Amino acid sequence: MLFDVYSEKLQQKRRKTRRAFLMSVVLHVVVIALTGLSYVRWSRTMLSADPLVEEAIIVSTVKRFHMSSERKRSMSKRRPVSSKAVQITKQNAAQPMNSARPVTTGESTIAFGTEADLPMAETLLSENATEKPEWKSIAIANPQSPTITPITEKLQEQSETIEQSPEKAPLPVDRDGIMGEVLEEIAESVADSEDKSAVDIVFLLDISGSMIDNIRAVGRQLNAMVTVFEEKGVDFTLGIVIFRYLERDTIIHPQTRDSDRYKRLLTTHVVAAAGDERAHNAIIKAIRRVEFREGANRRFILVTDEASKGSYKLLDVLRQCQQNQITVDVIGINHTTHRALTSKTGGLWYPIPIQE
């Protein structure tokens, strides 16, 4: 009897324990399910950034120029923000970040490179600029009375320095001679090429203030190129594209065989413009706007004393030149952009005359 009573109590305890364990399991399952549903409902994955946004974040260069620089650079003016734009920005700020749509870009979007960035200032403020200087006394041994030289000796010394100063001054650069030799070599390379068909030559000239003397030298030496073409029977046309920073400064003059016309233009009518040079934009515009003859070879001659840059990347410019079968010769500086334009298109590079 006692054993039976004890076994019944033991079984009742086991049943209660099983019920409690099953209830705890069910409650845990319910809590986990509710937590998972709430996470799925309220959490959203962050949208991936647009390539243009990523590129804007990656750019870390600072566009500024040194206050002591002699070159004046034009800076774009900030447009006033209207009240409607302020309201729109406030409305966008009030919306949650997760509801923002990703920015989509089309194929026609132009990727603006960072080749036109202005150089950083070379001078830095020293950390100890506020410290007071330490004055030290200098011991002078055996002080002597000043010697007085006669006036005649001073005049002789001054005359000697005046006679020696012209010898130390740098000699003037023979721009006409250098430009004439360069244009003759380019003309001979065109005439000696395997393809003996017609050629359309376009001069892309930087009209900055430091380039006026070189531009006039090009105008005076155009006959050197024309003479080589006439002697070797080359069917040619000449065109002029002058460029600067602004779009209206890029002016395209049509192709012609009248070299005297462009000689007068470059030597008397070209005026220097302000702003930064954008050679890449000038090349792209010339490819699109110049009326080339059908079947004629196309040759650009870039004349500038600055590294080529612009709103188009160098790779895009090279790709356009290769697709349109354009050879680029450069009369410029020893820079990677100038070397790339000539080496990738099969052109020639020459140093531009610069006064040292």
LONU-286640 format. One record per residue (C-alpha): chain; x, y, z. Coordinates in Angstrom, 3 decimals. Layout:
% residues N
["A" [X Y Z]] ...
***
This chain:
% residues 356
["A" [0.000 0.000 0.000]] ["A" [2.694 2.483 0.953]] ["A" [4.653 1.687 -2.177]] ["A" [1.619 2.308 -4.380]] ["A" [0.875 5.658 -2.703]] ["A" [4.506 6.737 -3.076]] ["A" [4.573 5.745 -6.756]] ["A" [1.380 7.716 -7.487]] ["A" [2.827 10.875 -5.855]] ["A" [6.044 10.430 -7.793]] ["A" [4.141 10.153 -11.072]] ["A" [2.110 13.279 -10.255]] ["A" [5.335 15.243 -9.660]] ["A" [6.711 13.982 -12.949]] ["A" [3.575 15.095 -14.774]] ["A" [3.807 18.579 -13.215]] ["A" [7.485 18.797 -14.146]] ["A" [6.731 17.819 -17.745]] ["A" [3.904 20.379 -17.975]] ["A" [6.183 23.115 -16.611]] ["A" [8.964 22.197 -19.042]] ["A" [6.558 22.139 -22.008]] ["A" [5.101 25.522 -20.979]] ["A" [8.576 27.044 -20.720]] ["A" [9.497 25.686 -24.176]] ["A" [6.288 27.071 -25.684]] ["A" [6.859 30.492 -24.084]] ["A" [10.455 30.619 -25.351]] ["A" [9.308 29.735 -28.870]] ["A" [6.634 32.455 -28.779]] ["A" [9.118 35.085 -27.539]] ["A" [11.666 34.156 -30.216]] ["A" [8.996 34.295 -32.939]] ["A" [7.763 37.717 -31.817]] ["A" [11.342 39.037 -31.671]] ["A" [12.077 37.784 -35.197]] ["A" [8.897 39.311 -36.623]] ["A" [9.601 42.676 -35.020]] ["A" [13.191 42.655 -36.382]] ["A" [11.964 41.882 -39.890]] ["A" [9.318 44.602 -39.625]] ["A" [11.436 47.448 -38.242]] ["A" [14.977 46.829 -39.527]] ["A" [15.967 47.742 -43.068]] ["A" [19.305 47.284 -44.757]] ["A" [21.210 50.440 -45.725]] ["A" [21.168 51.174 -49.440]] ["A" [24.480 51.074 -51.254]] ["A" [25.916 54.466 -52.184]] ["A" [25.787 55.645 -55.754]] ["A" [29.124 55.572 -57.648]] ["A" [29.048 59.351 -57.997]] ["A" [28.526 59.723 -54.230]] ["A" [31.372 57.298 -53.524]] ["A" [33.643 59.228 -55.870]] ["A" [32.714 62.485 -54.142]] ["A" [33.514 60.936 -50.751]] ["A" [36.857 59.544 -51.950]] ["A" [38.065 62.917 -53.254]] ["A" [40.191 64.396 -50.467]] ["A" [42.082 67.191 -52.233]] ["A" [41.436 70.768 -51.189]] ["A" [40.932 73.340 -53.937]] ["A" [42.710 76.484 -52.963]] ["A" [45.586 78.676 -54.117]] ["A" [48.331 80.547 -52.363]] ["A" [47.719 84.229 -51.626]] ["A" [51.169 85.193 -52.922]] ["A" [50.705 83.509 -56.300]] ["A" [51.183 85.848 -59.267]] ["A" [48.690 83.911 -61.391]] ["A" [45.105 85.033 -60.888]] ["A" [42.608 82.212 -60.951]] ["A" [38.917 82.732 -61.476]] ["A" [36.619 81.273 -58.835]] ["A" [32.963 80.522 -59.463]] ["A" [30.446 82.624 -57.573]] ["A" [27.956 80.905 -55.315]] ["A" [24.369 81.216 -56.420]] ["A" [21.809 82.480 -53.904]] ["A" [19.541 79.799 -52.474]] ["A" [15.820 80.463 -52.912]] ["A" [13.215 79.992 -50.190]] ["A" [11.653 77.085 -52.090]] ["A" [14.952 75.217 -52.038]] ["A" [15.215 75.781 -48.276]] ["A" [11.718 74.344 -47.764]] ["A" [12.552 71.304 -49.877]] ["A" [15.735 70.642 -47.909]] ["A" [13.826 70.941 -44.619]] ["A" [11.221 68.450 -45.856]] ["A" [13.929 66.036 -46.926]] ["A" [15.641 66.387 -43.559]] ["A" [12.394 65.527 -41.750]] ["A" [12.082 62.198 -43.598]] ["A" [13.845 59.126 -42.121]] ["A" [17.103 58.050 -43.706]] ["A" [15.786 54.573 -44.564]] ["A" [13.057 55.989 -46.821]] ["A" [15.521 57.752 -49.142]] ["A" [15.685 56.368 -52.651]] ["A" [19.015 55.576 -54.276]] ["A" [20.251 58.124 -56.783]] ["A" [20.217 56.709 -60.312]] ["A" [22.516 57.917 -63.050]] ["A" [22.261 57.454 -66.790]] ["A" [24.921 56.627 -69.299]] ["A" [25.053 60.256 -70.429]] ["A" [26.412 61.395 -67.086]] ["A" [29.879 62.957 -67.508]] ["A" [32.394 61.947 -64.859]] ["A" [34.280 65.010 -63.783]] ["A" [37.850 64.222 -62.955]] ["A" [40.097 65.853 -60.442]] ["A" [42.826 66.801 -62.897]] ["A" [41.813 70.488 -62.757]] ["A" [42.457 70.734 -58.992]] ["A" [44.437 73.773 -57.964]] ["A" [47.826 73.167 -56.237]] ["A" [48.204 73.261 -52.492]] ["A" [50.063 76.143 -50.892]] ["A" [53.729 75.355 -50.437]] ["A" [54.278 77.507 -47.336]] ["A" [53.042 76.426 -43.912]] ["A" [52.717 78.316 -40.659]] ["A" [55.389 77.282 -38.178]] ["A" [54.257 75.942 -34.841]] ["A" [56.626 78.178 -32.861]] ["A" [55.602 81.402 -34.592]] ["A" [54.349 82.981 -31.351]] ["A" [57.545 82.431 -29.387]] ["A" [59.628 85.496 -28.598]] ["A" [63.093 85.650 -30.165]] ["A" [66.087 85.222 -27.956]] ["A" [68.519 88.124 -28.171]] ["A" [72.158 87.203 -27.798]] ["A" [75.034 89.587 -27.430]] ["A" [77.863 89.189 -29.922]] ["A" [81.353 89.889 -28.662]] ["A" [83.385 92.070 -31.038]] ["A" [87.116 91.667 -30.736]] ["A" [89.383 94.661 -31.441]] ["A" [86.849 97.161 -32.751]] ["A" [88.275 99.301 -35.554]] ["A" [87.310 102.703 -36.805]] ["A" [85.533 102.748 -40.179]] ["A" [87.662 103.313 -43.248]] ["A" [86.642 106.093 -45.613]] ["A" [87.145 105.351 -49.296]] ["A" [87.586 108.202 -51.756]] ["A" [84.681 109.128 -54.044]] ["A" [86.684 108.269 -57.171]] ["A" [87.176 104.670 -56.031]] ["A" [83.425 104.294 -55.323]] ["A" [82.589 105.551 -58.808]] ["A" [85.019 103.069 -60.356]] ["A" [83.488 100.158 -58.390]] ["A" [79.976 101.168 -59.453]] ["A" [81.015 101.381 -63.106]] ["A" [82.568 97.891 -62.903]] ["A" [79.372 96.401 -61.458]] ["A" [77.306 98.086 -64.168]] ["A" [79.572 96.622 -66.858]] ["A" [79.390 93.118 -65.345]] ["A" [75.603 93.025 -64.831]] ["A" [74.608 92.593 -68.532]] ["A" [76.819 89.497 -68.789]] ["A" [74.977 87.777 -65.907]] ["A" [71.480 88.596 -67.247]] ["A" [69.741 85.686 -69.064]] ["A" [69.746 85.854 -72.824]] ["A" [66.375 86.364 -74.551]] ["A" [64.674 83.245 -75.916]] ["A" [64.577 82.915 -79.703]] ["A" [60.920 81.911 -79.872]] ["A" [60.610 82.385 -83.622]] ["A" [63.617 80.171 -84.313]] ["A" [62.398 77.401 -82.005]] ["A" [58.823 77.504 -83.308]] ["A" [60.012 77.514 -86.898]] ["A" [62.137 74.389 -86.384]] ["A" [59.313 72.582 -84.545]] ["A" [56.703 73.352 -87.236]] ["A" [59.126 72.257 -89.974]] ["A" [59.763 68.919 -88.225]] ["A" [56.025 68.304 -87.761]] ["A" [55.412 69.131 -91.431]] ["A" [58.191 66.771 -92.528]] ["A" [56.803 63.956 -90.374]] ["A" [53.399 64.462 -92.019]] ["A" [54.910 64.526 -95.511]] ["A" [57.116 61.477 -94.875]] ["A" [54.338 59.338 -93.415]] ["A" [53.228 56.189 -95.215]] ["A" [49.745 57.572 -95.822]] ["A" [50.166 60.169 -98.582]] ["A" [46.521 61.328 -98.561]] ["A" [45.302 64.805 -97.550]] ["A" [45.778 66.117 -94.002]] ["A" [43.714 68.536 -91.884]] ["A" [45.828 70.265 -89.213]] ["A" [44.213 72.008 -86.223]] ["A" [46.222 74.233 -83.873]] ["A" [44.852 74.246 -80.295]] ["A" [46.322 77.373 -78.694]] ["A" [46.213 78.339 -75.020]] ["A" [45.535 82.114 -74.887]] ["A" [46.721 82.723 -71.314]] ["A" [48.837 85.783 -70.556]] ["A" [52.092 83.809 -70.490]] ["A" [51.374 82.353 -73.938]] ["A" [50.938 85.510 -76.028]] ["A" [54.579 85.631 -77.184]] ["A" [54.506 81.942 -78.154]] ["A" [51.202 82.343 -80.033]] ["A" [52.602 85.235 -82.040]] ["A" [55.705 83.172 -82.788]] ["A" [53.457 80.379 -84.127]] ["A" [51.677 82.904 -86.350]] ["A" [54.932 84.292 -87.721]] ["A" [56.306 80.799 -88.439]] ["A" [53.243 79.253 -90.123]] ["A" [54.909 79.819 -93.499]] ["A" [57.688 77.398 -92.471]] ["A" [55.144 74.562 -92.282]] ["A" [53.337 75.659 -95.439]] ["A" [56.619 75.771 -97.389]] ["A" [57.389 72.131 -96.523]] ["A" [53.886 71.062 -97.574]] ["A" [54.114 72.895 -100.890]] ["A" [57.579 71.518 -101.673]] ["A" [56.491 67.921 -101.028]] ["A" [53.038 68.260 -102.588]] ["A" [50.930 67.669 -99.476]] ["A" [47.212 68.488 -99.727]] ["A" [46.613 70.332 -96.440]] ["A" [44.273 72.671 -94.583]] ["A" [44.941 74.696 -91.444]] ["A" [42.522 75.436 -88.592]] ["A" [42.803 77.405 -85.339]] ["A" [41.140 76.661 -81.980]] ["A" [41.866 79.106 -79.163]] ["A" [40.823 78.025 -75.682]] ["A" [40.790 79.060 -72.043]] ["A" [38.674 78.136 -69.007]] ["A" [35.291 79.498 -70.080]] ["A" [33.263 77.873 -72.850]] ["A" [32.918 81.148 -74.732]] ["A" [36.713 81.505 -74.792]] ["A" [36.978 78.377 -76.966]] ["A" [36.636 79.738 -80.501]] ["A" [36.963 77.498 -83.572]] ["A" [38.213 79.038 -86.817]] ["A" [37.407 76.967 -89.948]] ["A" [39.891 74.988 -92.023]] ["A" [41.576 76.869 -94.880]] ["A" [44.701 76.884 -97.040]] ["A" [45.140 80.639 -96.552]] ["A" [47.980 80.696 -94.028]] ["A" [48.351 84.500 -94.290]] ["A" [44.869 84.885 -92.824]] ["A" [45.809 83.011 -89.664]] ["A" [49.182 84.702 -89.550]] ["A" [47.422 88.072 -89.217]] ["A" [44.972 86.600 -86.698]] ["A" [47.625 85.191 -84.348]] ["A" [50.059 88.117 -84.542]] ["A" [47.608 90.998 -84.096]] ["A" [44.085 89.962 -83.020]] ["A" [44.540 87.345 -80.269]] ["A" [44.036 88.807 -76.768]] ["A" [44.893 87.073 -73.486]] ["A" [41.959 85.826 -71.388]] ["A" [41.623 85.152 -67.640]] ["A" [40.991 81.837 -65.931]] ["A" [42.480 78.369 -65.793]] ["A" [43.359 76.394 -68.925]] ["A" [41.171 73.432 -69.887]] ["A" [42.848 71.699 -72.808]] ["A" [40.747 68.530 -72.476]] ["A" [37.548 70.468 -73.122]] ["A" [39.125 72.163 -76.148]] ["A" [40.160 68.798 -77.650]] ["A" [36.696 67.295 -77.198]] ["A" [35.015 70.388 -78.641]] ["A" [37.362 70.411 -81.635]] ["A" [36.615 66.743 -82.343]] ["A" [32.878 67.489 -82.364]] ["A" [32.830 70.873 -84.146]] ["A" [35.680 70.941 -86.686]] ["A" [34.538 70.062 -90.224]] ["A" [37.153 67.574 -91.407]] ["A" [37.414 66.542 -95.035]] ["A" [36.311 63.040 -95.874]] ["A" [39.266 60.679 -96.077]] ["A" [41.801 63.239 -94.819]] ["A" [44.217 62.538 -91.965]] ["A" [43.474 64.476 -88.782]] ["A" [46.273 66.058 -86.754]] ["A" [46.005 68.276 -83.670]] ["A" [48.889 70.502 -82.511]] ["A" [48.403 71.493 -78.854]] ["A" [50.449 74.553 -77.788]] ["A" [50.351 75.322 -74.037]] ["A" [52.643 75.936 -71.062]] ["A" [50.382 74.214 -68.524]] ["A" [49.517 70.571 -67.855]] ["A" [46.453 69.505 -69.817]] ["A" [43.324 69.190 -67.690]] ["A" [39.592 69.891 -67.760]] ["A" [36.198 68.474 -66.909]] ["A" [36.956 65.411 -69.064]] ["A" [39.354 62.758 -67.819]] ["A" [42.537 62.045 -69.743]] ["A" [41.413 58.485 -70.549]] ["A" [38.180 59.797 -72.080]] ["A" [40.116 62.279 -74.228]] ["A" [42.511 59.571 -75.439]] ["A" [39.605 57.268 -76.210]] ["A" [37.899 59.971 -78.297]] ["A" [41.121 60.700 -80.202]] ["A" [41.656 57.019 -80.989]] ["A" [38.063 56.500 -82.086]] ["A" [38.241 59.507 -84.443]] ["A" [41.768 58.621 -85.693]] ["A" [43.360 61.873 -84.499]] ["A" [47.101 62.267 -83.966]] ["A" [48.042 64.797 -81.265]] ["A" [51.350 66.699 -81.350]] ["A" [52.205 68.740 -78.244]] ["A" [54.411 71.798 -77.915]] ["A" [54.323 71.999 -74.145]] ["A" [56.020 71.058 -70.891]] ["A" [57.551 67.785 -69.739]] ["A" [54.395 66.523 -68.029]] ["A" [52.769 63.085 -67.940]] ["A" [49.570 64.356 -69.560]] ["A" [51.470 65.839 -72.513]] ["A" [53.557 62.699 -72.895]] ["A" [50.434 60.511 -72.779]] ["A" [48.631 62.551 -75.447]] ["A" [51.533 62.109 -77.866]] ["A" [52.556 58.528 -77.088]] ["A" [49.018 57.101 -77.118]] ["A" [48.035 58.811 -80.398]] ["A" [51.328 58.503 -82.284]] ["A" [52.217 62.203 -82.147]] ["A" [55.387 64.189 -81.395]] ["A" [56.324 66.157 -78.266]] ["A" [58.442 69.338 -78.214]] ["A" [59.351 71.655 -75.293]] ["A" [57.723 75.065 -75.443]] ["A" [60.000 78.141 -75.286]] ["A" [59.930 79.527 -71.722]] ["A" [61.995 82.431 -70.407]] ["A" [64.156 81.160 -67.519]] 
***
